[in-house]
Amino acid sequence: MRSLFRPAGNRLAELFLLLTYALLTAAPFLPALLGHPLDHPWRLLSFQLLAWLAVWSVFKRPAWFHWLLIPAFLALPTEIYLLVFYGQGISTHHLGIIVETSPKEALEFLGQKIWLMGAVMLGVLVWCTLAWYCAVRTRRLDWRGRSRPAVLILLLLPACLWLYGAEFGYRASAEKNSAGKPEVASVAGAESTELDWPALPHWARLPYVFDTVSNAWPFGLLARGYDFYRERAYLAELGQRSNSFHFGAYQQDPDTQPEVVVMVIGESSRYDRWSLNGYTRNTNPRLEKESNLVPLADVITAVSATRLSVPVIISRKKAMQSLKDGFNEKSFLSAYKEAGFKTYWLSNQISFGKFDTPVSVFAKEADVVQFLNLGGFTNSSNFDQILFDPFKNALADPAPKKLIVLHTLGSHWNYSQRYPKQFDKWQPSLFGVDKPVYTDRAIKPQLNNSYDNSILYTDWFLSGVIGMLKDGGERTALRSSLLYVADHGQTLYDGACRLAFHGHNTQFEFHVPAFAWYSPQFQLRYPTKVEQLQRHRKARLSTENIFHTLLDMGDIRYAGEQPEWSIVNPRFTPHTRYVDSYGWTNYDNATLKGDCREVIDKGTPLKRDK
C-alpha cells in the first residue's frame, strides 16, 4: 500500500479520488443510460459542480470533508437499485419505509437478494475506506491561495438569495396594465411565514428548484433528509391532535371463534365500469360468480382526491370537513384495537409526501403497518397482488380476531401500468407505451381500454382476497366479512367531454363502486346484519357510512355511535349527501350538466370552510 503513495503512486491516488467523486456525481444520470431522459440534466449537473465547489472551498482538502460522503456511499446501492428497478431514486417515501421496516420484514422482502445486497455493501465500504485513505495521504488536491475564500463568498451570495426566495417567494415579471402602470403579481411558491419581508424580483430567481437540489448526488441526500424530517414532524403534529382520543369500544357479544374483518380501499375506480353494476363489458367475471356478495348501487364520495377522501372513509370525519388537514379523532383501526382485534394496514400506495401524510397518520394506528410500493405511481409500481403474501401472513396470525385493511393502487393513472400483460384484454391499449400524453384526446380509445383492463385486474385481485378468506388461511370455517369501496372515480373523455382523470366535479368521479361480502359463518352469527345489508343495497349512501358500517359488521359498540349511519343496522336512515362541487353541493338536489355530467346544485351550494 505504501508504494501507492510514492510520486507516481500519488498521482494514481489523486486520480482514484477524483474518479470516485465523479462516479458519485454521476449517480443521478443513471436513468439516462437506461433510456429514460432526464429533465434539465445540465441544470442538475451545474448545481452538483457548484455544490462540490462550495464544499471544497469550505473544507480546503478532501480528507476534511470525506466524512460527509459516508451517507452517500452507504445509500448508493439502494439509490442504484431503485433507479434501475423502479425508475426513481430514494424519496421521502422510501426513507419512511426504511425507518419503519423491521429487520425481519426486510429479510422477508429481500429474500435471497440479501446476500447480494450484503456483498455490494461490503464492496462499497471497501471503496469508501480506500478513497478516504487516498484523501488522507495526498495533499496535491488541497485548495490553497486566495481563490478559495473568494469563491466561497461568491457562492454564499446566490445561496442566500436562493434560501430567501424559497421562504418569501418572487414577484412575477412586471407587465403593463390598461392604465399603463406596472402590475406586480402575487408571490408564488413562498411558504407561509410570520415575517412579512418583501419577495425578491423575478430576475433574482435561480434556476434551481427543490427537486434539483434533492436529486443531486451526493449532497442532495441532505435535502431529502430535511424533507423527510419535515414530513415526519407534520405527521407527528397531525397525530398529536388525536393522541388522547379513545372510543371506549368493545365487542357487544364476544365469543372465542376466530373472526376476520377486511376493509379494501380501492383507487380511482368508477362505478359504471364494473359489469357487476351493469357495464356491457365483462370487467367482473369472477366477482359476479361470488355468492354472498352484495353490490352497493348508490355510494358517492365527497371529494375526488385520495388524501382527502380516505380519511372520510376510515374515520368519523364529516364530508364537509374533508378539505381540512387532520382530525381530532382516531379511525376504526383504533376502535377495533380497543375491542380486542389485532389490526393490520397493508398498502400498495406510498406512505410519505404531501399527498399521502393524512392517510399515513391513520394507518399508523394499526398494530402491523406495511407499505409495499417502492415504485410510487410509476410504470415500475408493484401490482396489487404484492399484498397477497402479507395478507396470507395476517390470516395465519394466531390472534383470534383481526381487522385487515388493504389499500390498493387500483386504477391509478397510468392505467396500463396497473395490470400484467395477461389482463390486457381490450385493445388497442396503452400497455407498453412509456409516458403517453394523457391530454391528447386522440388516445381516448386506448385510454378507455386500458382503464377497463385495470378494472378486470381489480376483479381478479378482489376475487383472490375473497378466495383466501373462504380458505380460511390455515383455519377452516372462518367467520369473515369484507367491505370494498373506491376512494373516487375518473372522468374519461366521456362523449364530447374534454376532461379526463379526476378533480373535475363530475358524477363519474363522485359515484364509486362498493360491495360487501360475508362468509356463511358470518351469516350464521349475524343473520340480522345480513338481512339489513340486503335490504339497503340500493340505499343512498356516501363514504361517510363506511366507518359506521364496518364497526357494526364487527359487532362493535362505542361511545357516540350512530347506528342510523350503518347499513347493516335496522335503525339505518339516509342522510344528506354533500360533494365538493363549486362549494358543498347537495348531490341529491343537483343536475348533471353535459356529457361530463358536472354536478350542479339546483340551489346555492354551501361555502367551503377550509
C-alpha positions in Angstrom: 0.0 0.0 0.0 2.9 2.4 0.8 4.2 2.2 -2.8 0.9 3.6 -4.0 1.8 6.9 -2.5 5.2 7.4 -3.9 5.3 10.2 -6.5 3.8 8.1 -9.3 1.5 6.4 -6.8 0.3 9.7 -5.5 -0.9 10.6 -8.9 -2.8 7.4 -9.1 -4.3 8.1 -5.7 -5.4 11.5 -6.8 -6.9 10.1 -10.0 -8.7 7.4 -7.9 -10.1 10.0 -5.6 -11.3 12.3 -8.4 -12.8 9.3 -10.3 -14.6 8.4 -7.1 -16.1 11.8 -6.8 -17.0 11.8 -10.5 -18.8 8.4 -10.1 -20.8 9.7 -7.1 -21.8 12.8 -9.1 -22.9 10.6 -12.0 -25.4 8.6 -9.9 -28.4 10.8 -10.9 -27.7 10.3 -14.6 -28.0 6.5 -14.5 -31.6 6.6 -15.8 -30.3 8.3 -19.0 -28.1 5.3 -19.6 -31.2 3.1 -19.2 -33.0 5.1 -21.9 -35.0 7.4 -19.6 -34.2 11.1 -20.4 -33.7 13.4 -17.5 -35.5 16.8 -17.0 -33.0 19.6 -17.2 -29.8 17.5 -17.0 -27.5 20.5 -17.4 -29.2 22.3 -14.6 -28.7 19.3 -12.4 -25.0 18.9 -13.4 -24.3 22.6 -12.9 -25.8 22.5 -9.4 -23.7 19.5 -8.5 -20.5 21.2 -9.6 -21.4 24.3 -7.6 -22.0 22.1 -4.6 -18.6 20.4 -4.9 -17.0 23.9 -5.2 -18.8 25.0 -2.1 -17.8 22.0 0.0 -14.2 22.1 -1.3 -13.9 25.9 -0.6 -15.2 25.4 3.0 -13.1 22.4 4.0 -10.0 23.0 1.8 -8.9 19.4 1.4 -10.8 16.1 0.7 -9.5 14.5 3.9 -11.5 17.1 5.9 -14.8 16.6 4.1 -14.7 12.9 3.1 -16.7 12.0 6.2 -19.6 14.0 4.7 -19.8 11.5 1.9 -20.2 8.4 4.1 -24.1 8.5 3.9 -23.9 8.9 0.1 -21.6 5.8 -0.1 -23.9 3.8 2.2 -27.0 4.8 0.3 -25.6 4.4 -3.2 -26.5 0.7 -3.6 -30.1 1.5 -2.6 -30.2 4.5 -4.9 -29.0 2.5 -7.9 -31.4 -0.4 -7.1 -34.4 2.0 -7.0 -33.3 3.8 -10.2 -32.8 0.5 -12.1 -35.9 -1.3 -10.9 -38.3 1.5 -10.0 -37.2 4.4 -12.2 -36.7 6.8 -9.2 -34.1 7.4 -6.5 -34.5 7.4 -2.8 -37.5 9.6 -1.8 -39.2 10.7 1.3 -41.5 7.7 0.9 -38.6 5.3 0.7 -36.9 6.8 3.7 -40.2 6.2 5.6 -40.2 2.6 4.6 -36.6 2.1 5.6 -37.2 3.7 9.0 -40.4 1.8 9.7 -39.3 -1.6 8.4 -38.1 -4.2 10.9 -35.1 -6.4 10.1 -37.4 -9.4 9.9 -39.6 -7.6 7.3 -36.5 -6.6 5.3 -35.3 -10.1 5.2 -38.7 -11.4 4.0 -38.8 -8.7 1.3 -35.3 -9.2 0.0 -35.2 -13.0 0.2 -32.1 -14.4 -1.4 -31.2 -10.9 -2.6 -30.0 -10.1 0.9 -26.7 -11.9 0.2 -26.1 -9.9 -3.0 -27.0 -6.7 -1.2 -24.6 -7.6 1.6 -21.8 -8.3 -0.8 -22.4 -5.0 -2.6 -22.5 -3.1 0.6 -19.2 -4.7 1.7 -17.7 -3.6 -1.6 -18.9 -0.1 -1.2 -17.5 0.1 2.3 -14.1 -1.0 1.0 -14.4 1.6 -1.8 -15.2 4.3 0.7 -12.4 3.3 3.0 -9.8 3.2 0.2 -11.0 6.7 -1.0 -10.6 8.1 2.5 -7.1 6.6 2.8 -6.2 8.3 -0.5 -7.7 11.6 0.6 -5.6 11.5 3.8 -2.3 10.6 2.1 -2.4 13.1 -0.7 -2.0 16.9 -0.4 -1.9 17.9 -4.1 -5.7 18.3 -4.1 -5.7 20.9 -1.3 -7.2 24.2 -2.3 -4.7 26.8 -1.4 -4.4 30.5 -2.1 -6.8 33.5 -2.1 -9.1 32.0 -4.7 -10.7 29.7 -2.1 -12.3 32.4 0.2 -13.1 34.5 -2.9 -15.1 31.6 -4.4 -16.7 30.8 -1.1 -18.0 34.4 -0.8 -19.2 34.3 -4.5 -21.2 31.1 -3.7 -22.6 32.4 -0.5 -24.4 35.3 -2.1 -26.6 33.2 -4.6 -27.1 30.6 -1.8 -28.5 33.3 0.5 -30.7 34.6 -2.3 -32.0 31.1 -3.0 -32.9 30.5 0.6 -34.6 33.9 0.9 -36.6 33.2 -2.3 -37.6 29.8 -1.0 -39.0 31.4 2.1 -40.5 34.6 0.8 -41.0 33.9 -2.9 -40.5 36.0 -6.1 -42.5 38.7 -7.7 -43.7 37.9 -11.2 -42.3 40.0 -14.1 -43.9 43.4 -14.3 -46.4 43.9 -17.1 -48.2 47.0 -18.2 -51.9 47.1 -17.3 -54.6 49.1 -19.1 -53.6 52.2 -17.2 -50.0 51.9 -18.2 -48.8 51.2 -14.7 -46.6 48.2 -13.8 -48.6 45.4 -12.3 -46.9 43.0 -9.9 -48.2 39.5 -9.5 -48.7 37.9 -6.1 -45.9 35.9 -4.6 -45.9 32.4 -5.9 -44.3 29.4 -4.2 -43.5 31.0 -0.9 -44.3 29.1 2.3 -46.3 30.8 5.0 -44.2 32.8 7.5 -44.7 35.0 10.4 -42.3 37.6 8.9 -43.6 39.9 6.3 -40.5 40.5 4.3 -40.7 41.5 0.6 -40.4 39.0 -2.2 -37.4 39.1 -4.5 -37.7 40.5 -8.0 -38.3 37.8 -10.6 -34.8 38.3 -12.2 -33.2 37.1 -8.9 -34.8 33.7 -9.2 -32.1 31.0 -9.6 -32.8 28.1 -12.0 -32.6 25.6 -9.1 -35.9 24.3 -7.6 -36.0 22.0 -4.6 -36.2 18.9 -6.8 -32.9 19.9 -8.5 -31.3 20.1 -5.1 -32.7 16.8 -3.8 -32.0 14.9 -6.9 -28.3 15.8 -6.8 -25.8 13.3 -5.5 -24.1 13.1 -3.1 -25.1 16.3 -1.3 -28.8 16.1 -2.4 -29.2 13.5 0.4 -29.2 16.3 2.9 -32.2 17.9 1.1 -34.0 14.5 1.1 -33.3 14.0 4.7 -34.6 17.5 5.5 -37.8 16.9 3.5 -38.3 13.6 5.4 -37.8 15.3 8.7 -40.5 17.9 7.8 -42.9 15.2 6.7 -42.3 13.3 10.0 -42.8 16.4 12.0 -46.0 17.3 10.1 -47.3 13.7 10.6 -46.5 13.8 14.3 -48.3 17.1 14.6 -51.4 15.7 12.9 -51.3 12.5 15.0 -50.9 14.5 18.2 -54.3 16.0 17.8 -56.0 12.7 18.4 -53.4 11.2 20.7 -55.5 11.1 23.8 -58.7 10.1 22.0 -60.4 6.8 22.9 -63.7 5.3 21.6 -64.3 3.1 24.6 -65.1 0.4 22.1 -66.0 -3.2 22.9 -67.5 -6.2 21.1 -71.1 -6.5 22.1 -71.3 -10.3 22.5 -67.8 -11.7 22.1 -67.0 -15.4 21.7 -64.0 -17.5 21.2 -64.5 -18.2 17.5 -61.9 -16.8 15.0 -63.1 -13.7 13.2 -61.7 -11.6 10.4 -63.0 -8.3 9.1 -61.4 -7.0 5.9 -61.6 -3.4 4.5 -60.4 -2.9 0.9 -59.9 0.7 -0.2 -59.9 0.9 -4.0 -58.2 3.7 -6.0 -59.6 5.7 -9.0 -62.3 3.1 -9.7 -65.5 4.2 -11.5 -69.0 2.7 -10.7 -70.2 2.4 -14.3 -67.2 0.5 -15.5 -68.0 -2.5 -13.3 -70.1 -5.2 -15.1 -71.2 -6.1 -11.6 -73.1 -2.7 -11.8 -74.4 -3.2 -15.4 -71.4 -2.3 -17.6 -71.6 -4.0 -21.0 -68.0 -5.2 -21.0 -67.5 -8.2 -18.6 -65.0 -6.5 -16.3 -66.1 -8.5 -13.2 -66.2 -12.1 -14.4 -65.0 -13.5 -11.1 -66.9 -11.3 -8.6 -70.2 -11.9 -10.5 -69.8 -15.6 -9.6 -69.3 -15.0 -5.9 -72.2 -15.9 -3.6 -72.8 -13.8 -0.5 -71.6 -10.7 -2.4 -73.8 -7.6 -2.2 -73.1 -4.7 -4.6 -74.0 -1.3 -3.2 -75.7 0.6 -6.0 -75.5 4.2 -4.9 -72.4 5.2 -3.0 -70.8 8.6 -3.5 -67.6 10.1 -2.3 -67.5 13.7 -1.1 -64.2 14.7 -2.8 -62.2 13.2 -5.7 -58.8 13.1 -4.1 -57.2 10.2 -2.2 -55.7 12.2 0.6 -59.0 13.9 1.3 -61.4 11.1 0.7 -59.7 8.2 2.6 -59.9 10.0 6.0 -63.7 10.3 5.5 -63.9 6.5 4.7 -61.9 5.3 7.8 -63.0 7.8 10.4 -65.9 9.9 11.6 -64.6 12.9 9.7 -67.6 14.6 8.0 -67.7 15.1 4.3 -67.7 18.9 4.7 -64.6 18.7 6.9 -62.6 16.7 4.3 -60.7 19.7 3.0 -59.2 20.4 6.4 -55.9 18.8 7.5 -56.0 16.4 10.4 -58.9 15.3 12.6 -59.3 15.2 16.4 -60.5 11.5 16.4 -58.8 8.3 15.5 -60.0 5.8 12.9 -61.8 2.5 13.0 -58.4 0.8 13.4 -58.2 2.1 17.0 -61.8 1.2 17.7 -61.1 -2.4 16.6 -57.9 -2.5 18.7 -59.9 -1.3 21.8 -62.4 -4.1 21.1 -59.6 -6.8 21.2 -58.8 -7.2 17.5 -55.3 -7.3 16.1 -55.2 -4.7 13.3 -53.2 -4.5 10.0 -52.7 -1.8 7.4 -51.2 -3.4 4.2 -50.7 -0.8 1.5 -49.6 -0.8 -2.1 -49.8 3.0 -2.0 -47.0 5.3 -0.7 -46.6 6.5 2.9 -44.9 9.8 2.8 -45.3 13.0 0.8 -47.7 15.9 0.8 -50.4 13.9 -0.9 -50.2 10.9 1.5 -49.5 12.1 5.0 -53.1 12.5 6.2 -53.7 8.8 5.3 -50.5 7.7 6.9 -51.5 9.3 10.2 -54.4 6.9 10.4 -52.5 3.9 9.1 -50.0 4.2 11.9 -52.8 3.3 14.4 -52.6 -0.3 13.2 -50.6 -3.0 15.1 -48.9 -4.0 11.9 -48.2 -1.4 9.2 -46.6 -2.3 5.8 -46.2 0.0 2.8 -45.0 -2.2 -0.1 -44.9 0.1 -3.1 -41.3 1.1 -3.8 -42.2 2.5 -7.3 -44.7 5.2 -6.3 -47.2 5.7 -9.2 -44.7 4.9 -12.0 -44.6 2.1 -14.5 -42.4 0.3 -12.1 -45.0 0.2 -9.4 -45.9 -3.2 -7.9 -49.2 -4.7 -8.9 -51.8 -5.1 -6.2 -51.1 -8.8 -5.9 -48.0 -7.9 -3.9 -50.5 -7.6 -1.0 -51.3 -11.4 -1.2 -48.4 -12.7 0.8 -48.7 -10.2 3.7 -52.5 -10.9 3.7 -51.8 -14.6 4.0 -49.4 -13.9 6.8 -52.1 -11.9 8.6 -54.7 -14.6 8.2 -52.2 -17.1 9.6 -51.5 -15.0 12.7 -52.7 -16.8 15.8 -54.6 -13.8 17.0 -58.3 -15.0 17.1 -59.8 -11.7 15.9 -58.3 -9.5 13.2 -59.1 -6.4 11.2 -57.1 -6.2 8.0 -57.1 -3.1 5.7 -55.8 -3.5 2.2 -55.1 -0.1 0.5 -54.7 -0.9 -3.2 -53.3 1.0 -6.2 -56.3 0.0 -8.2 -56.8 2.1 -11.4 -54.4 5.0 -10.6 -53.0 6.6 -13.8 -51.2 5.3 -15.8 -54.0 2.7 -16.1 -52.0 0.4 -18.3 -49.3 0.1 -15.7 -51.7 -1.3 -13.1 -52.0 -4.8 -14.5 -49.8 -7.5 -16.1 -49.8 -8.4 -19.7 -52.4 -11.3 -19.4 -55.0 -8.7 -18.4 -54.5 -6.5 -21.5 -57.8 -7.8 -22.9 -59.3 -4.8 -24.6 -57.1 -3.3 -27.3 -55.7 -1.0 -28.6 -54.4 0.0 -25.2 -51.6 2.0 -23.7 -49.8 -1.2 -22.4 -46.1 -0.8 -23.1 -46.4 2.9 -24.0 -44.0 5.0 -22.0 -45.3 8.3 -20.8 -48.4 8.7 -23.0 -49.6 12.2 -23.5 -52.8 11.9 -21.5 -54.0 15.4 -22.6 -54.2 14.2 -26.2 -57.8 13.2 -26.8 -56.7 11.1 -29.8 -55.7 8.4 -27.3 -59.2 8.2 -25.9 -59.9 4.6 -27.2 -56.5 3.3 -25.8 -57.0 5.2 -22.5 -60.5 3.7 -22.0 -59.4 0.2 -23.0 -56.5 0.4 -20.5 -58.9 1.6 -17.8 -61.2 -1.3 -18.3 -58.3 -3.7 -18.3 -57.3 -2.3 -14.9 -60.8 -3.0 -13.6 -60.5 -6.5 -14.9 -57.3 -7.0 -12.9 -59.0 -5.5 -9.8 -61.7 -8.1 -10.2 -59.1 -10.8 -10.2 -57.4 -9.4 -7.2 -60.5 -9.0 -5.1 -61.7 -12.5 -6.0 -58.3 -13.7 -4.8 -58.7 -12.0 -1.5 -62.2 -13.5 -1.1 -60.8 -16.9 -2.0 -58.2 -16.7 0.8 -61.0 -15.8 3.2 -63.0 -18.8 2.1 -60.0 -21.0 2.5 -59.6 -19.5 6.0 -55.8 -19.1 5.8 -54.7 -22.0 7.9 -58.1 -22.3 9.5 -61.4 -23.7 8.3 -64.9 -22.4 8.9 -63.6 -18.9 9.3 -66.1 -16.2 10.2 -65.2 -13.4 7.9 -66.6 -10.3 6.1 -65.2 -7.9 3.6 -66.2 -4.3 2.6 -64.8 -2.7 -0.5 -65.1 0.9 -1.6 -63.2 3.1 -4.0 -61.8 6.5 -2.9 -63.0 8.3 -6.0 -63.7 7.7 -9.7 -62.4 9.0 -13.0 -63.6 11.1 -16.0 -62.5 9.5 -19.3 -63.3 11.9 -22.2 -66.9 10.7 -22.0 -68.9 11.5 -25.1 -68.0 15.1 -26.1 -66.5 15.8 -22.7 -63.0 17.2 -22.9 -62.0 16.2 -19.4 -60.1 13.2 -18.1 -58.9 11.9 -14.7 -60.2 13.5 -11.5 -60.8 16.8 -9.8 -63.5 17.9 -12.3 -66.7 17.8 -10.2 -68.3 15.1 -12.4 -70.6 12.3 -11.5 -68.1 9.8 -12.9 -65.7 10.8 -10.1 -68.2 11.0 -7.2 -70.2 7.8 -7.9 -67.9 5.0 -6.7 -68.2 1.2 -6.7 -68.7 -0.6 -3.4 -69.8 -4.0 -2.2 -69.9 -6.2 0.9 -69.1 -9.9 1.1 -69.7 -12.3 4.0 -68.9 -15.9 4.8 -71.6 -18.5 5.7 -70.2 -18.4 9.3 -70.8 -14.7 9.4 -74.4 -15.1 8.3 -75.0 -17.7 11.0 -73.6 -15.4 13.6 -75.2 -12.2 12.4 -78.3 -13.0 10.4 -79.9 -9.6 11.2 -76.9 -7.8 9.8 -77.0 -9.8 6.6 -80.7 -9.1 6.3 -80.2 -5.4 6.7 -77.3 -5.4 4.2 -79.5 -7.0 1.6 -82.3 -4.5 2.4 -80.2 -1.4 2.0 -78.1 -2.5 -1.1 -79.8 0.2 -3.2 -79.9 2.9 -0.5 -78.5 6.4 -1.0 -75.1 6.1 0.7 -71.8 8.0 1.0 -68.4 7.1 2.1 -69.4 8.6 5.5 -71.4 5.4 6.0 -68.3 3.2 5.8 -66.9 3.9 9.2 -70.1 3.1 11.0 -70.9 0.1 8.8 -67.5 -1.5 9.2 -67.7 -1.3 13.0 -71.2 -2.7 13.0 -70.0 -5.6 10.9 -67.6 -6.4 13.8 -70.5 -6.0 16.3 -68.5 -3.3 18.0 -70.2 -0.7 20.3 -68.6 2.6 21.3 -69.3 6.0 22.8 -71.2 8.3 20.5 -72.1 5.6 18.0 -74.7 6.3 15.3 -76.4 3.1 14.3 -78.5 5.1 11.8 -75.4 5.5 9.7 -74.8 1.8 9.4 -76.3 -0.1 6.5 -76.2 -3.4 8.5 -78.4 -1.9 11.3 -82.2 -1.9 11.4 -82.0 1.8 12.5 -80.3 2.9 9.3 -81.5 6.2 8.0 -80.4 8.0 4.8 -78.6 11.4 5.2 -78.0 14.4 3.1 -75.0 13.8 0.8 -72.7 16.6 0.0 -69.9 16.7 -2.6 -67.2 19.3 -3.2 -68.5 20.7 -6.5 -68.3 24.6 -6.7 -68.9 24.6 -3.0 -70.7 21.9 -0.9 -73.4 20.7 -3.3 -76.3 18.6 -2.2 -75.7 15.6 -4.5 -79.4 14.5 -4.5 -80.6 18.0 -5.3 -78.3 18.5 -8.3 -78.4 18.4 -12.1 -75.9 16.7 -14.2 -74.5 19.1 -16.9 -73.5 17.9 -20.3 -71.5 14.8 -21.3 -69.1 15.5 -18.4 -72.1 15.2 -16.0 -70.9 18.0 -13.9 -72.7 18.0 -10.6 -74.5 21.4 -10.3 -76.6 22.2 -7.2 -80.2 23.3 -8.1 -80.0 25.7 -5.2 -77.0 27.5 -3.7 -74.0 25.4 -2.7 -72.8 25.8 0.9 -69.5 27.7 1.2 -66.3 25.7 1.7 -64.8 26.2 5.2 -61.1 25.3 4.8 
